[in-house]
Amino acid sequence: MSDTLKSEPVYTEPPPALRRLSARAIARYVGPGVIIASVTIGSGELVLASRSGALFGYALLWCFLYGGIFKCVQVYTATRHFTLTGEHPMVGWCGLPGPKFWFPLLIAVPAIGLMPVAFSAIPEMLGGFIHRLSGAAMQGPPVGSWEFVEFRINAWTTLVLCTCLTLALLSSESLLERVSMVVLGVIVVCVACSVCVLGADWIDLLAGLFVPSVPEFPDFIQGAKYAEEFRDRSPWLEVSLYLSAVGGGAYDYIGYIGMLRTRRWGLAGRRIATRAELDQAVASGNPQRLVNIERGLQWTRAPFLDTVISFFFVILVTLLFGILGAIVLHPESVLPANNDLLNEQEAFLTVLHPQLRWVYRTGVFLALIGTLYGAFEVYQRTFTESVAAIMPRPPSATQDRWLRRAVVAYCFFGGLLMTWLPKSMAGSIVDRMTFGSVVSGAASCGLWCFAMLWLDRVRLPPELRMRRGLRTLTWLAGTAMTLLGIQTMLVYFGFTV
């Protein structure tokens, strides 16, 4: 190792805001995580958390609490690694024992394959919502291969997708962050006020929040309105949906971590430090040893703040919608289902005052448009980071631009194709979301945690590795999510009941 490496610190000096934390510093270091929060709040919290409360009352709130905490740990271990080494975990995982690239491909291939599912299911939710708000007819003759309502919802869905594509092409990342923050703020304030006014059964709520259980479906789903959707469906598939709902999945996090390049926290977006260089940086004979350790650990505060605060809001909003589902929808035996996944939740605010329906409707549009708006940006990075990990040389700036355009086209046209495929072929919105949650849901997130434990050990010297508490949480998160993911896979593919 050269004398230059011995005498010069590996890490640049962190800004004062990270060395002395304050409220202003915390706000400054929340950025990419807010985008992930906005991307997931649209479908996960508005729809699936409400559906959980409507079906099971408070009983499955633990899915959202534990799932959110575990995913927060999962994401932070990866962003911490990227900050300290400058290496995206997808690159580091190429060295896992076994066939080359097996783990990055295991994570990336399902993630990329499922992108059109997200770009069909989410706009289709909004398309159904718009169709009902328009007061258009709900019955009529079929149109070709499509049922009457299905055709009209598809038309609205196409308009939604085109609008979001236009916004994504004309906007910037800084604008995206500001819009995301506004969306989060409006949703949190509105639903929190509703929960406070309506009240909750705190004993049942706390039991459902901390004691894991998987109850049977309520009897009312046997009625004509819901029977088709729940025929031969196991409650475990609902668990799979809810675990994927909170905070997103591995396909979101690959792209989110890539966003740190623009933040340039630590070595992220600057350069990659080898293990030998990091060992030398903290070696006992290096005069910059303490400086390197102190600066490296101070830089990890930036992804920590971004991840923890963002997931706090995700978990909070998810639980609030789940609680409102239990308070408002469960006693009335109604739930978000079929192609009507957003209208029932309007009662969350109209029980306070009828005119508040406009607050809810505005929030739905902001949330779901923000979800798709942000997903274009996140999924571009998911794809480019995955490709860069397995390519012998990083893509050039020109190649990167073309890859990004290809991803936008893939998501847009793939979403349109999934939308316009007849329901008999593509399945319902919930069918597609369930498939996605099983294929790239909890199990992928759990294996991610184990891969990060391995990567932390082989890429970082002991002075910069995770501390015991974080390692323990990562083991716990990996074990819980992997086992839950395997269980839901077995149920989905018919190996157990």
N, C-alpha and C positions, 0 to 999 in steps of 0.2 A: 504494500500500500504506500502511496507516495506521501512525502512530507506535507504536501498541500492538503491532502485529506486529513492528516493528523492535526494540522494547525487551524483549519477553518471549520466552523460549525457546520453540521449537516443541515440543520434547520434554520431558516430565517427567524429573526426575532418576532414573536407574536405581537400583535398590536396591543396597546394598553388595555383595550376593552376585554381582552381575554386574560390578562394578568390580574386585573382587578375587576371582578364581575360586578355589574350593576344592571338595573332594569333596562337601561338604554343598550348595554352590551348584549343582553339576552335578546332584545328585539332585533338587533343587528345581525345576529347569527341564527336567525330562523328564516330560511329561504326555500331551498329545494324540498325540505320536509313538508312545508305548507302546500306545495304543489301536490305531493303524494296524498296529503290529507284531503285536498279538494277532489282529486281524481277518485278516491275511494268513497267519499261521503255521498256522492250522488246515488249510486245503486245500492251500496252496502247498507248504509245507515237509514236512508229514507225508506227503502223497500224491505230489506231482509231483517233488519232489527225490528221494524214494526211487525213484520210477519211472525217473527219469533214470539213477541208479546201477545199477538192476536191468537196464535195457536196454543202456546204453552203457558201463558201468563208470565210469571217471573222465573219460571223453572230453568230456562236456558240462558239467563243473563251471564252465567259463568263463562259461556263460550266467548262472549265479547270481552269480558274483563281479562281472563287468562290469555285468550288469543291475542289481544292487543299488547299485553305485557310481554308475552313471548316473542312477538314479532318486533317489538321495540328493541329487545335484546338482540335478536337476529340481525336487524338492520344496523344497530350501533356497532356490533363487532366488525361488520364489513366496512363501514365508513371510518371506523377507528384505524383499521388496517390500511385503508387507502390513504388516509392522512399521514400515517407514519412511514409508509414505504413508497407512496406514489404509484403503487401497482393495484389495478383493479383486481378484486378477488377472482374474477373469471380467468385472468391470466395465471394467477398463482395456483388455481385448482388444476391447471393442465399438468402439474407435477404430481398429482395424487397417485399413489401406487395403483398399478393396473394398466390397461390399455390407454394410450395417449388420448387426451381430450375427452375421456369417457364421462367425467363428471360435468364439465361445462356443457357438453352436448345433452346430458341428462336434464340439466336445468333449462338450457336455452331452446332446445327443439320444441318441447311442449309449449313453452312460453310464446315462441314466435308463431306456432301453429294455432294458438288460441286467440291471437289478436283479432281476427275477424269476428270471433264470437262476441267479444266485448263491443266491437263496433256495429254489431247487429242488435244485441240484446238491450244495451243501454238506450240507443236512440229509439228502439221500438217501444220501450217503456214510455218515453216522452211522446211518441207518436200516438199511442193509445190514450194517453192523458189529454192530448190536444183534441183528438177525435171526440172524446166525451164532453170536453168543455165547449166544443163548437155546437153541440146540440144536434149533430147530424144523426140520421136514422141508424139504428142498431140492427135492423133486420132488412133483408132484401135478397134478391136472387144472386147466385154465385157469379163471379166474373172470371171466366176461363177456369183455371185450376185453383183459384182462390175463393174462399168464402167471402161474403159481402163485406163484413167488418174487417176481415183480414186484409183485403185489397186496399181499403181506405186507410187503414193504419199504416200499411206499407208505403203509401203515397206520402203521408205525413212524415214517416221515418226518413224517407229519401230527402225531403226538404230539410229536416233537422241535420242530417249528415252533411248536406251541401253547405248549410250555414256554418257548421263547426269547422269544416275544411277551410272555408273562406277566412274565418277568424284565425285559425292556426297559421295560415299562410301569410296573413297581413300583420300579425302581432309579434311582439318581442317577449323574451323571457321575463324581463322586469315587469312588463304590463301583466303578464300571466300571474306573477306572484301577487301583485296588488289586487287583481280580480279575485284570486283565491282567498286572500285574507278577508275581503269584504263578504264573500260567500260564507266563509266560516263564521264570521261575526254575526251576520244576520240569522243564520240557522241556530247557533248556540243560544242567542238571546231569546228568540221566539219560543223554542221548545222548552227552555229552562223555565220561562215564565209560566207556560202551560202546565208543566209538572208541578210547580210550586202551588199554583192555584187549585189544581184538581186533587193533589195529595196522592199518597201511595200507601199500601199496606207494608209498613217497614219490616215487619217480621218475615213475611213471605219474600220480600225483596232481598233482604240480607241473606236468607237461606238460598235463594236462587243465584245470588251473586257469588257466594263463596263455596257452596256445596255442589259439586258436579253430579248431575243425574241426567238421564235420558228418558223422559216419560213417554207414554203412549200418546197417539193422536187423540184429540177430543172427538166426541161422538158426532158433532155437527158437520164434520167434513164428509160424512156419509150421505149428506143431502145432495140433491141433483146439481146444485151450483158448483160443488167442489169435488164430486165423486171421481170424475175423469182424471183430474190432476193428481189425486192422491191414491188412485188405484195401484195396488202393489208397491206403494212407496213406503220405505222404512223411515222412522224418525232419525236414524243415523245419517240419512242423506240431508236432512235439514241441518243436523250438526255440521256436516261438511260445508254446506252453504254458509252457515253463520261464521264458522272459523275462517273461511275465505273472505267473508264480507268485511271484517274489521281490518283496516289497514292495507288491504290488497294482498297480492301474492308475489311470488318470486319474480314474475315477469315485470312487475312494477319496480321492484327493488334493484334489478340489474340496471335499469335506466336511471333510477334515482341516484345511485352511487356514481354513475357517470356524470351526473350534473355537478358533482363536486369539482370537476376539472375547472369550471368557470369560476369557482370560489377561491381556488388556489390556497386551500387550508393545508398547512404543513407542506408536504411534498406533492399533494394531489394537484394534478395539472401542471406541475413543474418538471419533475423528472422521477425516474425510478431508482431507488437506492438498493443495491445488492445486499445480501445477507452479510457478505464479507465487509462491506463498507459500514454497515450498521454495527457489526461487532467491533470494528476498529473505532467507531465513533464513541463507544461506551467503554472501551478498554481502559484498564486501570492506569496505563502509562500515557494516555492521551490527555494533554492539558485542557482540552475542551470537553472532557467527559461529562462533568456535571452540567455544563451549559447545554450539551446535546440532550441529556436526559430531561432536564427541566423544560427546555423549549419543546421537545417532542410531546411531553405529557400535557403541557399547557395548550398546545395546538389541538389535542384530542378533546378539549372542552368545546370547541366549535361544533363538531358533529354530534357531541353529546347533547348540547343545548338544542340543536336543530331537531334531532331525533326524538328526544324525550318530550319537548313541548308539543311537537306535531302529533305524536301519538297520544299525548294527554287529551288533546282536543278530539282526536278520532274516537278514543274510548268514551269520552264524556258524551259526545253527540250520539254515538251508537247506543249507549245505555239509556240516554234520555228518550230516544225513539222506541227502544225496547220497552221501557217503562210505560210510555204513553200507549203503546200497543196493548199492554196488559190492562191498563186502566180504562181505555176508551173502547177498543175493539173486541177484546176477549169477552166481556160480559154480553156484548151484542151478537156474538157468534159470527162475526164477519172478519175477513182477512184479505190482504193483498194476494191475489191469485189469478190464474189464467192470463188474459192480456189486460187485466185491470189491476195494475200493481201500484198505482199512486193515488187514485181517487179516494179510497176509504180513509187515508190518513188526513184528509182535509178536516175531519172531525176533531183532530187534535187541537185545532185552534177555534173552530166554529162553536165548540161547546162553551167557549168564553164569550164570543160575540160573533154573529153571523158575518159581519163585514171583514172579519179577520181571514176569511177564505182567500181574499186577495193577497194577503201577506204570505199565506201558504203557497198559493199558485205562483207568486213571484219567486219565492224561495226555491220551488221545484225547478222552475226554468233556469234560475241562476246555478243551482247545484248540478243539474244534469248537463247543461251546456258547458259549465266549467269542467265537469268530468271528462267529456269528450275533447274539449279544447285542450286540457292538460295532457290527455292520453296521447294525442298526436306527438307532443314533445317528448314525453317519457318513453314511448315505444320506439321512436326514432333512436334514442340512445340505447334502449335495450338491444335493438338489432345491431347497431354499429359496435357496441361494446362486445357483444357475443362474437361477431365476425372478427374483430381485432384480436380477440383472445386466441383464435385458432389459425390466423394467418401468419405465415413466416415473417412478414414485415407489416408494420402498421399501415393502414390505408392512407394514401396521400390526401391532401385537402380536397382535391377534385374528386377522388374516389369517395371520400366521406360525404360530400354534397350529393353525389349520385345515389349513394346508399340511402341517405335520408329521404330523398325524393321517392326512391323505390318503396321505402317503408310506408310513406304517406299514401302512395297509390295502392299498395297492398292492403292497408287497413281500410281505406275508403271503398275500393272496389270489392274487397273481400266482404266487408260489412254489407254492401248493397246486395251481393250475391246471396249471402245468408238470409238477408231480409226477404228477398223475393222468391227464395225457394219455398214451395208450398209447405205448410205446417206439417203435413204428413211425412215430409222428407227431412226438414231441418229441426222439427220438434218445436215445442213452445219456448218462450223466453226462459222459464224456470228450468226446463229440460237442458237447454244449452248452458245455463249458468251452473247447474248441477254437474254436468259433464266437465266443465272447466275447473270447478272446485275439486273434483275427484282427481283429475289428471295432473293438475299443477297447483295443488292447494297445500293442505297442512303437511303432508308427507315431504313434499319438496322443501318446504320451509324448515322442517325438522332436520333433514339431511344437510341443508345449508349450514345449520348451526354446528353440526359435527365437522363439516369441512372447514369451518372457520377455526375451530379448536385445533385442528391439524395444521392449518396454515399459520396460525399464530405461533405455534411451537417451532416450525421449520424456517420461518422468515424473519422472526424478530429475536433479538437477544433477550435474556431474562429481564433485564432492566426496563424494557419497553413492552413486555407482554402483558396480557390481561392479568389483573389481580385475582386472588382466589375467589372473591365474591362474584365477580363477573364470569369467571370460568364456571362456577357452580350454577349460576343462572342460565348460562348457555347450555350446559349439560341437561339441565331440567327442561329448558325450552325444546331442545332437540329431541329428547326422549318423549315428552308429552305429545308434541306435534307429529312426530313420526308414528307413534302408536295409534293416535287418533286417525291419522291419514290412512294407515294400513287398514284399520277397522272399517272406515267408510269405503275404501276400495273393495274390500271383501264383500261388503253388503251390495255395493253398486253392481259388481260383476257376478252376483248370485252365489257366492261361496259360503255365505252365512245369512242368517235372518236376524 
